Amino acid sequence: MTNPDRKRDFIHAERDARMPKLKREDGEVRATDFVESLDRGLRLLQAFGERPAPMSLSEIANAAELPRATARRILFTLQHGGFVSSDGKLFALTPHVLTLAGSYLRSNQLVAVLQPVLDRISAEAQEISSLAVLDADDVVFVARASPTRIFTGGVDIGYRLPAFCTAVGRAMLGRFSDAELKTKLAAMRREALTPETVVDPKRVLAAITADRGRGFSLVDREAEPHFRSIAVPVQRYDNTIVAAINIGAHVDRISMEEMVKRFLPLLREGAESVKARLL
C-alpha cells in the first residue's frame, strides 16, 4: 500500500470514528440497530454509477468515500454474491444487481395497480406514458408503457430527473403546503437542464401552486430540450398524493393545446380509477 493510500485510509477511519452514534429513547433507533457495513456496501454499489465503465479499487473507494481497505473487503463480498465481477484490476456490476430493483418493482403496489392503466392510456393516446415517484429532490420513473412501434423514445425505468422542472415532479410537489414548498425549493439544488428550465424558486413555487389548483402540470422543454410532458397526481384512498402519471411527446409532433385536449382526460380518468385501490 502506498503512503497516499495509507494516509487516505487513516483519514477515512478517523472520520468514521467521529461519526455520531444512533441512540434510541422511547422507540428511537439504537446504535446496535444500525448495520454500518451494510450502509457502506450500499454506498459502494451506488458509486458504480459515477462512470459508465469498470473502475479500479482506488476509483471506487474515492467515489464511495470509503477507506481503500474497506472498499476492497466489500467488493470481494459483492463478488462472492455475484453482484460484482472483476478481471483482477477493474471491477464492474453484473446483471445480478437488477434483482434488487426487480424486488422493488414486484413488491410495489403502485406499479402493480398502475401498469395496466399505463398500458391503456398509451394505447389510446398512441404515446408513451409513465409512472413516477418522489425520491428526495428527484423523481424516479418506476413504470412505463408505449404504443406498438418499432422505435420508441422516452424515459426508462429507474431514470431520474430533478422534481422541480418536470411535470410529474411538480404534480407531486403539490402535496406540500406553500410554506413547506418554499423551504424545500430554497434548499433544493436547481440547475438548468435546458435553456427553458425555470430555476428561480419564486417562479417554480408559483408554477407548482398553479398546477395544484388546476389538477395537472404541463412542462415544456424544461427537463429535456425537445420534449414536453403533461402529468396528473395519483392519489390514494385518503387523497394523499403518492405518485404521478404522465404522457410525454416530442415538441415537433404535439402542441401544448393538443396535449391538454387529448391527453389530460385520459390521465385524469386513469388516476381516478385506481384511487380506491391504493393504500
Backbone torsions as a table, in degrees:
resi	resn	phi	psi	omega
1	MET	NA	132.6	-178.7
2	THR	-76.4	162.9	179.2
3	ASN	-59.7	-43.0	177.0
4	PRO	-58.6	-38.0	179.2
5	ASP	-65.6	-42.9	179.0
6	ARG	-60.9	-43.0	-178.4
7	LYS	-64.7	-43.4	-179.1
8	ARG	-64.9	-41.6	179.5
9	ASP	-63.2	-38.8	178.6
10	PHE	-64.2	-41.9	-179.2
11	ILE	-63.5	-45.1	-179.5
12	HIS	-65.1	-41.3	179.9
13	ALA	-64.0	-40.7	178.8
14	GLU	-64.7	-40.3	178.9
15	ARG	-64.3	-42.6	179.8
16	ASP	-63.8	-34.9	179.8
17	ALA	-67.5	-27.4	-179.4
18	ARG	-87.2	-6.7	-177.8
19	MET	-61.1	135.1	179.3
20	PRO	-64.5	138.2	179.7
21	LYS	-88.2	143.5	179.6
22	LEU	-76.0	139.2	177.9
23	LYS	-122.9	158.9	177.4
24	ARG	-131.8	124.1	173.0
25	GLU	-131.4	124.6	-179.1
26	ASP	57.3	47.9	174.9
27	GLY	100.5	-5.9	178.9
28	GLU	-74.2	162.4	-176.4
29	VAL	-72.1	135.7	176.4
30	ARG	-95.0	163.7	178.3
31	ALA	-58.8	-36.2	-178.3
32	THR	-72.0	-12.6	177.8
33	ASP	-85.9	-11.3	-175.5
34	PHE	-102.9	120.7	-179.6
35	VAL	-96.0	97.0	-174.2
36	GLU	-64.8	-35.3	-179.9
37	SER	-64.9	-37.3	177.3
38	LEU	-66.5	-42.6	177.7
39	ASP	-58.6	-43.0	179.3
40	ARG	-66.1	-38.8	178.7
41	GLY	-62.9	-40.6	178.6
42	LEU	-67.6	-38.8	176.3
43	ARG	-61.3	-40.0	-179.7
44	LEU	-67.4	-40.7	176.4
45	LEU	-58.6	-43.5	179.6
46	GLN	-65.4	-27.9	-177.9
47	ALA	-64.9	-23.0	178.7
48	PHE	-63.9	-20.2	178.5
49	GLY	-76.3	-2.3	-179.3
50	GLU	-68.1	-26.7	-179.4
51	ARG	-153.9	146.0	-177.3
52	PRO	-86.0	54.1	-179.4
53	ALA	-161.8	158.0	175.4
54	PRO	-57.9	149.8	-177.1
55	MET	-126.5	154.7	176.1
56	SER	-79.0	168.8	178.5
57	LEU	-58.6	-45.1	-179.3
58	SER	-63.4	-40.3	-179.9
59	GLU	-65.0	-41.5	179.5
60	ILE	-67.6	-42.5	179.3
61	ALA	-60.6	-42.7	178.5
62	ASN	-65.6	-43.5	-178.3
63	ALA	-64.3	-36.7	-178.9
64	ALA	-88.7	-5.2	-177.3
65	GLU	56.5	50.8	-179.7
66	LEU	-125.3	152.1	172.0
67	PRO	-58.8	146.6	-177.0
68	ARG	-59.8	-41.9	-179.5
69	ALA	-64.7	-38.8	178.1
70	THR	-66.0	-45.2	179.1
71	ALA	-60.1	-38.5	-180.0
72	ARG	-62.1	-46.5	-179.9
73	ARG	-63.4	-41.1	-179.8
74	ILE	-66.0	-41.8	179.8
75	LEU	-61.5	-43.1	179.1
76	PHE	-66.3	-34.6	176.6
77	THR	-66.2	-44.8	179.1
78	LEU	-66.6	-34.7	177.2
79	GLN	-65.8	-40.6	177.9
80	HIS	-61.9	-35.8	179.6
81	GLY	-82.6	-2.4	177.5
82	GLY	87.0	7.6	-178.5
83	PHE	-87.8	-19.2	-177.1
84	VAL	-133.2	143.2	173.7
85	SER	-118.4	158.1	-179.1
86	SER	-152.0	145.1	174.2
87	ASP	-98.2	10.9	-177.7
88	GLY	103.5	-21.6	179.5
89	LYS	-123.7	-42.5	-177.4
90	LEU	-114.2	150.5	-179.3
91	PHE	-119.5	147.3	178.1
92	ALA	-148.3	153.7	175.8
93	LEU	-73.0	153.2	175.2
94	THR	-107.2	164.8	177.5
95	PRO	-59.1	-17.6	179.7
96	HIS	-60.9	-23.6	177.9
97	VAL	-60.3	-29.5	-178.1
98	LEU	-65.6	-15.4	176.3
99	THR	-65.2	-27.5	178.0
100	LEU	-67.2	-46.5	177.2
101	ALA	-66.1	-36.7	179.2
102	GLY	-61.9	-36.8	178.5
103	SER	-63.4	-40.4	177.7
104	TYR	-63.6	-48.2	-175.6
105	LEU	-65.3	-38.8	-178.8
106	ARG	-71.9	-28.4	-176.2
107	SER	-97.2	-4.3	-175.0
108	ASN	-86.7	122.2	-177.9
109	GLN	-64.2	-38.2	-179.2
110	LEU	-57.1	-46.7	-178.8
111	VAL	-64.5	-45.6	-177.9
112	ALA	-61.7	-41.8	-176.3
113	VAL	-77.8	-37.4	-171.5
114	LEU	-93.3	-15.4	179.2
115	GLN	-58.0	-46.2	177.1
116	PRO	-62.7	-31.9	177.6
117	VAL	-67.0	-43.9	177.5
118	LEU	-61.8	-40.7	178.8
119	ASP	-60.4	-42.9	-179.2
120	ARG	-67.4	-44.4	179.9
121	ILE	-62.0	-45.2	-178.6
122	SER	-63.2	-40.6	179.6
123	ALA	-64.9	-40.2	-179.4
124	GLU	-73.9	-39.2	-177.8
125	ALA	-83.7	-20.2	-173.3
126	GLN	57.2	39.0	176.2
127	GLU	-142.0	166.7	178.7
128	ILE	-75.4	135.7	174.0
129	SER	-122.9	149.5	-175.3
130	SER	-140.5	159.1	174.8
131	LEU	-117.9	132.1	-178.9
132	ALA	-132.0	153.0	174.5
133	VAL	-127.6	160.3	177.2
134	LEU	-83.3	139.1	172.2
135	ASP	-137.6	96.3	-173.9
136	ALA	59.9	-119.2	-176.8
137	ASP	-95.2	3.9	-177.8
138	ASP	-113.0	165.1	165.8
139	VAL	-108.3	144.6	177.3
140	VAL	-123.7	128.1	179.8
141	PHE	-85.5	122.6	-172.8
142	VAL	-113.9	-6.8	175.8
143	ALA	-159.5	153.5	179.0
144	ARG	-154.5	161.9	175.1
145	ALA	-145.2	145.4	-179.9
146	SER	-137.1	151.0	177.8
147	PRO	-68.8	166.7	-178.7
148	THR	-73.8	103.0	177.9
149	ARG	-142.9	160.0	176.9
150	ILE	-72.0	-43.0	179.9
151	PHE	-118.8	132.8	175.9
152	THR	-132.5	147.9	177.2
153	GLY	-109.7	-155.2	177.7
154	GLY	96.8	-177.8	-175.6
155	VAL	-88.1	151.1	177.6
156	ASP	-94.9	162.8	176.1
157	ILE	-62.7	133.1	-177.3
158	GLY	94.5	-8.5	-179.1
159	TYR	-69.6	138.9	-177.2
160	ARG	-117.5	144.3	175.0
161	LEU	-144.2	155.3	175.4
162	PRO	-61.9	139.1	-177.2
163	ALA	-70.8	-33.2	-170.2
164	PHE	-66.6	-23.0	-174.3
165	CYS	-117.2	16.1	178.7
166	THR	-117.8	152.8	-179.7
167	ALA	-64.6	-44.6	179.5
168	VAL	-65.2	-37.0	179.8
169	GLY	-64.9	-46.7	-179.8
170	ARG	-66.5	-35.6	177.7
171	ALA	-62.4	-38.6	180.0
172	MET	-80.1	-34.1	178.5
173	LEU	-65.1	-18.6	177.5
174	GLY	-64.8	-9.8	178.8
175	ARG	-76.0	-13.7	179.6
176	PHE	-91.0	153.3	175.9
177	SER	-70.5	165.6	179.7
178	ASP	-60.1	-39.3	179.9
179	ALA	-65.9	-43.0	178.4
180	GLU	-64.8	-40.8	179.2
181	LEU	-62.5	-42.9	179.9
182	LYS	-59.0	-43.5	179.1
183	THR	-67.0	-44.2	-178.9
184	LYS	-63.7	-44.3	-177.8
185	LEU	-67.1	-35.1	179.2
186	ALA	-65.7	-35.0	-178.2
187	ALA	-88.2	-14.7	-174.6
188	MET	-77.4	141.7	174.2
189	ARG	-76.0	119.1	-176.2
190	ARG	-122.2	101.7	178.8
191	GLU	-115.7	142.2	-179.9
192	ALA	-71.0	124.0	177.1
193	LEU	-91.9	-23.4	177.6
194	THR	-143.7	170.2	175.4
195	PRO	-61.2	-18.6	-177.3
196	GLU	-93.6	-7.1	-175.4
197	THR	-64.6	126.7	175.5
198	VAL	-87.5	119.8	-177.9
199	VAL	-112.5	-15.5	180.0
200	ASP	-64.7	123.5	-175.1
201	PRO	-61.5	-32.6	179.6
202	LYS	-67.5	-41.0	179.8
203	ARG	-70.7	-37.9	177.8
204	VAL	-65.6	-42.5	177.8
205	LEU	-60.2	-43.1	179.2
206	ALA	-63.2	-39.0	-180.0
207	ALA	-66.8	-43.4	-179.9
208	ILE	-66.2	-40.0	178.7
209	THR	-62.7	-43.3	178.6
210	ALA	-64.9	-41.3	179.5
211	ASP	-64.5	-38.6	177.6
212	ARG	-59.9	-40.9	-178.5
213	GLY	-67.3	-36.2	-178.1
214	ARG	-94.7	-8.8	173.8
215	GLY	84.6	12.2	176.1
216	PHE	-159.3	163.8	178.9
217	SER	-127.4	137.3	178.9
218	LEU	-128.6	115.2	-176.6
219	VAL	-117.6	128.8	-174.7
220	ASP	-113.5	105.0	172.8
221	ARG	61.5	23.0	178.8
222	GLU	-86.5	-31.9	-179.3
223	ALA	-96.2	-33.4	178.1
224	GLU	-139.2	142.6	-169.1
225	PRO	-57.5	-37.5	-173.6
226	HIS	-120.9	31.4	-171.6
227	PHE	-134.0	135.2	173.5
228	ARG	-125.4	153.4	-173.2
229	SER	-144.0	144.8	174.5
230	ILE	-122.3	136.2	-174.9
231	ALA	-140.8	153.2	173.1
232	VAL	-128.0	148.9	176.7
233	PRO	-72.3	149.3	174.1
234	VAL	-105.8	122.2	-178.7
235	GLN	-108.1	147.0	174.0
236	ARG	-88.9	-173.0	-171.7
237	TYR	-57.5	-28.2	-177.2
238	ASP	-99.1	17.3	177.7
239	ASN	75.5	6.3	176.1
240	THR	-74.7	132.3	178.2
241	ILE	-76.3	122.7	-177.0
242	VAL	-118.8	-11.0	-178.2
243	ALA	-168.3	-173.3	175.1
244	ALA	-150.8	147.3	174.7
245	ILE	-119.3	149.4	-176.4
246	ASN	-143.5	168.2	167.0
247	ILE	-128.6	130.5	178.8
248	GLY	-119.4	153.2	-178.8
249	ALA	-154.6	156.0	176.5
250	HIS	-69.2	141.0	-175.2
251	VAL	-63.6	-24.5	-178.7
252	ASP	-76.6	-15.5	-176.0
253	ARG	-104.1	-35.5	-172.8
254	ILE	-128.1	127.9	177.8
255	SER	-82.3	166.3	177.6
256	MET	-61.1	-43.9	-178.3
257	GLU	-63.0	-40.0	-179.4
258	GLU	-67.8	-34.8	178.9
259	MET	-62.2	-42.9	179.6
260	VAL	-67.9	-43.8	-175.6
261	LYS	-70.2	-44.2	-174.3
262	ARG	-88.7	-42.2	-168.1
263	PHE	-94.8	-32.6	-176.8
264	LEU	-59.0	-44.9	178.7
265	PRO	-60.4	-36.4	179.4
266	LEU	-66.0	-43.5	-179.4
267	LEU	-67.1	-43.3	-179.7
268	ARG	-63.6	-43.4	179.7
269	GLU	-63.9	-40.2	179.6
270	GLY	-64.6	-44.8	179.8
271	ALA	-65.5	-40.5	-178.8
272	GLU	-67.9	-32.5	-175.4
273	SER	-68.6	-20.1	-177.1
274	VAL	-106.5	-6.0	-172.9
275	LYS	-53.7	-46.4	-176.4
276	ALA	-72.6	-13.7	-176.3
277	ARG	-96.7	-9.7	-176.9
278	LEU	-95.9	127.0	-177.7
279	LEU	-101.7	NA	NA
